[in-house]
Amino acid sequence: MSHLTELQLESDRVSQVFQPLKDLQTLDLSENDLKSLDFLSEANLTQLQTLILQNNDLSVINKTVFEALPSLRYLDLSGNPFVCNCSNLEFIIWTIRNKQVYVNGAFQYSCVSPESHQGALLLEFDIRGCWESIGFLCFICSSALVLLTLFSTFLHHFLRFHLLYGFYLLRAFVYHRQKRRRGCAEIYDAFVSYNVHDEEWVYRELLPELEGRQGWKLCLHHRDFEPGKSIMENITDAIYSSRKTLCVISHQYLLSEWCSREIQMASFRLLDEQKDVLILLFLEELSSDQLSPFFRMRKLMRSRTYLNWGGTRGHRELFWERVRHAFQSGARLPADNPLPTDD
């Protein structure tokens, strides 16, 4: 039957019979109680010219079905219970404007529902109300987009540091729970968080003193991070494998995204464990504008450990002694004054 050119069916199971009928030119599916024509979109009826669908149960017509019938010239949908609402908007426009397909009796198609349009003609349905609905929907969407943009701008300008802090706090919470379940052991005395621009000072001043003279075991990025692991996982392992986190803060440090993540992670551990595990070491004098985001975070953390390298010229031994005391302190902080500020 692959070369069949004309077919009339009266059955409620017609959706599976058209695939091999590529040469079909006339199809009559009248009185089959069809509720949808979607099956015709995949029927591959490229040669179909006449389609008769009288007296079915078609209330809403999807015009995309007819786009899958490139050779269609004649269409008969009379006797179907059409709905006069915006769901038939595209079919109404297609029926009026298309010049290829003749829709038999189109101007006599009447509506069965809703009750307010019962008996009215389908092609006389006022589609302007549909455009108004679409316009109103576009207005709502555009207004929502503008408000969302304004809200996002407000958040970024006024609350970005608090949001960033909360984001890192949430990530740190997840990582912290994972490390606690694994029972991560403290194998370093301190993890040193520094920017690559300050690497020379770390190797010339910090390492010889803390590892050479004082004998502390430090964790450094390039030396102790495990190859193949993600940077965030290496940072987390380093922080929770160390008794302390020593942040070497400079202008370049404040501009570094990864340094910011390191200090946020260490801050969460400080808040969660209520131990003095964070040491802030300032290499240079920084303006209040440069310190503003870290100042807010420091207030939230209420950190009390604060060392200043730039103000210790001629008193290096006293400075390193203060560092040694910071490394030695490790007792749980009192509950009534968890982390007093020492600015």
Sequence and secondary structure as in RCSB ss.txt:
>XXXX:A:sequence
MSHLTELQLESDRVSQVFQPLKDLQTLDLSENDLKSLDFLSEANLTQLQTLILQNNDLSVINKTVFEALPSLRYL
DLSGNPFVCNCSNLEFIIWTIRNKQVYVNGAFQYSCVSPESHQGALLLEFDIRGCWESIGFLCFICSSALVLLTL
FSTFLHHFLRFHLLYGFYLLRAFVYHRQKRRRGCAEIYDAFVSYNVHDEEWVYRELLPELEGRQGWKLCLHHRDF
EPGKSIMENITDAIYSSRKTLCVISHQYLLSEWCSREIQMASFRLLDEQKDVLILLFLEELSSDQLSPFFRMRKL
MRSRTYLNWGGTRGHRELFWERVRHAFQSGARLPADNPLPTDD
>XXXX:A:secstr
 TT  EEE   S  TTS TT TT  EEE TTS     GGGGGS  TT  EEE TTS   S  THHHHT TT  EE
E TT  EE SGGGHHHHHHHHH SS EEETGGG BEEESGGGTT BGGGS THHHHHHHHHHHHHHHHHHHHHHH
HHHHHHHHSHHHHHHHHHHHHHHHHHHHHHHHT    EEEEEE  GGGHHHIIIIIHIIIIIIS   EE HHHHS
 TTS HHHHHHHHHHTEEEEEEEE HHHHH HHHHHHHHHHHHHHHHH B  EEEEESS   HHHHHHHHHHHHH
HT   EEESTT TT HHHHHHHHHHHHH  SB  TTSSS    
